[in-house]
Amino acid sequence: MTAVHLTPRKFLGREIKLARERRALRPEQFATAMNVSLSLVYMWERGERIPVPEDLTKIESYFGFSDPTKDSPDPGYLTRIRDDMINDAMPQEWFGKWLEAERASKFIWSFEPLVLPGLLQTEEYMRRTFEAHGYIGAEVDRHVATRLGRQELLTRDSPVTLVALMDTAVPERCVGDDGIMQRQMEHLYEMAQRRNVIVAFLPLSDSVCSGFSGAFAIANLSSGGEVAYVDNQLNGEVVESPEAISHLRNSFETFRAAALNRSESLTVIEKAIDRWKS
């Protein structure tokens, strides 16, 4: 009989599923108990998404895997699986590694082919994006609070310089409704006029679009070196390999060379504001 070798991510998902099944809980009952969406429970159990620290603590407490107190966190074995096996293998944005890189950076180069980068989103725009990915209630509030906190990087006393590349279809994609999009475009126009924020659009008619394969960002650290974050439909990955970052950097510079200039990009935003006016 062939042995089945699970990745650390899938092993954690299996342990969560086994704990649920031992309680004879249906997935929807477990979702209600955790105050999360049913789709998120399925992604946990398939190893497609790792529970954020707050949710993992709730899971362990619910199943009696740990008995945390204010003075003694007492992480359970699910937390140890995540910390010992998964953080190093597939680090996630919510583990804080990318957040730390952002806070320690001088420059951030961001490429987004589908939606606006999180650092430039309004609160209502980001809420709709999280809801569209299956988050509900407190999940949405938690992620929105984290993203809003990240935006202080652009307005602090020594702000990060952000270079944000997008294709010209991004302002045309409806997130929420016309009013949300109009306010988002007005906010984007305001941010794009800051000295430390460069917003540039890539025309869809340019052949460079054939190189689009997903969103990514590169942070240039104050201490030297670079860290990247690569996003996809299921999760994100922090990348530190010099070879991988060099590849992303090359892609970014190729895209940037084909982008509209500052004046042309501001015109794109102005047209989007008019387009979404209620």
N, C-alpha and C positions, 0 to 999 in steps of 0.2 A: 504494500500500500504506500502510495506516494505521500510524503509528509507535506503539509501545508505550512508555508512560512509566511507569517503576517508581518507587514510593516509595523513600526511602532504606532503609527496613527491608527491603523486598522485594529491593532491589538487593544488599544484603549477603547475604541468604539465597540469592540466585541465585549469587553468587560462591562461597559455601561449597559449594553443590551442584555447580557446575562443577569445583571443585577435587577433589571426591570422584570425580566421573565421569572426570576425566582420569587418576586412579589406578586406574580400573576397579574401584572399591570398591562393593559393595552397601551400602545404608543400614545394614543390620544389622552389617556388618563395621566400618563407620565408628563406629557406636554402641559396639561392643565396644572399639575402639581408644581412644575418648574416655572410656570408662567411664561412659557415660550411657545413658538409655533410648532405644529406637528411636523412641518417640513424640516425644521431645524433638528428635531429629535431624530428623524430618519438620517439626516446628514451626520449627526454625532455617531450614530450606531454603525454607519457605513464607513466611518473614518474620513469622511469628506470635509468635515469641519470640526475643529477642536473647541470644546467649551471654553469660553473666556474664564479667567480665574474666579470671578464671582459665581458663575454658573457651576463650575466644577466644585466649589465649596458647598453650594446648595445641594448638589447631587450626593456628595459624600455624607453630608449631614442627614439628608433624607433617608439614605440607605444604611445609616449607622456605621459608616466607614471611618468616621472621625468624630471627635467631640471637642470642637474648638472653643476657646474662651478668649477674652480680650488679652489676657497675659500669656496664653499658651495656644498659638494657632493650631497645633496638632494636625499637620497635613496628613491626609489618608493616603492609601496606596495608589489611588487614581492620580492624585497630585504628584506622587513620586514617579509614576510612569511618565507623566507629562514632563516633569522637570528633568528626569534622568535620561529619558529615551527620545523625547520628541523635540524639546527646545533646541537641542543641538542638531537634530536630523532635519527638521523642517520648521524653522522659526517663523512665527506668525506676527502680523502687525500688532495684534492685541497682547502679545507677550511683552511688548514694550521695547523690543530691540530696535525697531524702525523709529519709534517715537524718540528713543534716546539719540539715535543718529540725527534725526531732524533737529532736536534741541541743540546738538553740538555742532551743527553745520553752519557754514558761511554762505554757501550757495546750494540751491536745489534746482535740478533740471528735471522737469516733468513732461511726460508725453501721455496724452489721453486721446484715444481715437473715438470714444463713445460718449462720455459724459465729462462735465467740468471737473477739474482736479479738486479734491476735498478742501484744500487750502483757500479756494476761491468760491466755495459754495455758500449760499444763504442757508439759514437753519431750515426753512420749509422745503427747499430743494433737497437738502441732504436727508430730511425725514422721508421724503417720497422715494429716494433711492434705496434707503434701508428697508422700507416697507415692501418695495418691489422685490427685494431679495428674501422675503419671507419672515423678516423680524416683526415682532409685535410688542406693544405695551412698553414695559420697563426695558426690554432689549433695545428698542429704538431710542428711548431717552438716554440710556447709557452710552450708546455709540455716538449719538448726536453731541452729548456733553464732551466726549473725548475729542471729536473732530473740531468742535468750536474752540476747545482749549488749544488745539494745535495751531489755529489761525493766529494766535497771539505772536507767533514767530514773525509775522509780517508787519506787526505794528509796535513791537517792543522798542526800547531805546536803541539797541543795536540790532536792527532787523535783518533777517535772512533775505538774501536776494533770490527771487524765484523767477525762473524762466519757464513759462508754461506754453507748450506747443499743443495745438488741437487741430483737427481738421474742420473745415467750414461747415460740416453737417452737425457738429455738436450744438451750436446755438439753435438749430432747427428741430432738434429732438425734444418732444414734449415730455417734461417731467412734472407731473401734477396737473396743472391747468394753465391757461393763458396768463392769469394774474401772477402765478408763481414764476413763470418764465419771464414775464416782463420785469418783475422786481429782481430776479436773478441777473438778467442782462444789465439792468441799471447798476447793480452792485458790481458786476464784472467790469463795466465801463469805468466806474469810480476807482476800483483797485488797479486797473490797467494804466491809470495815469500816475500811480505812485512811482517814485524813482527806483524803488527796489523790486518792482513787479513788471516783468516783460511778458506780454501776452501776444502770441503770434499764431496765425492760422495757416494751415496748409490747404491750398486749393485742391478740390477733388479731381480736377482735370490733369493734375501733375502725375506722371508715372511713378513718382516716389511712393504713392499710396499703395503700390503693390508690395511694399516692405512692411506694411502695418500688420502686426500679429498680436498686439495686446498692449495694455498700459504698463508703464514703468516709470520710476523716478530714481535719480542719482543724487546723493547728498555728499557734498564736499566738506569733510570734517575740519573744524578749526585746528585740531591737533595733527592734521595731515592724513592723507588717504581718503578713500571713498567707499561708500556703502550704497547698495542699490536695493530697491524694492520692486518686485515684479508681481503684477496682479493678474488674476484670471477669474473665471466664473465661480469657482469653488473656494479658493483661498488665495493667499498671497505668500510670497517667500522673500525673505531677506537674503541678499546675495553679497558675499564678500570676496569671492574669487576674483583676482585681478584680471584673469582671462575673460571671465563672463562680463565684468564691468567694462572692460575695454570694448567688447562687442556691443554692449548697450550704448556706450559713449559714441562709437562709430555710427550706430543707427541714428542717435539723436542729432549728431552733427549733419548727417545726410538729410534728415528731415528739416532741420533748421535752415539749411542752405536753400531749400525750396519754399520756405515760408514767406508770407506776405510781410511787408515792412510794418513799422509801428502805426503809421498813419492809415495804411490800408486795413490793418487789423482792427483799429478803432472804428473804421467805417463799417466793417462786418458787424461789430457789436451794435452800432447805432441802427443799422438796418434790422437787426434782430429785435431791438427794443420796439421799433415801429411795427414789426411783424406780430409781436405778441401783445400789443396794446389792446385792452378789452373794449 
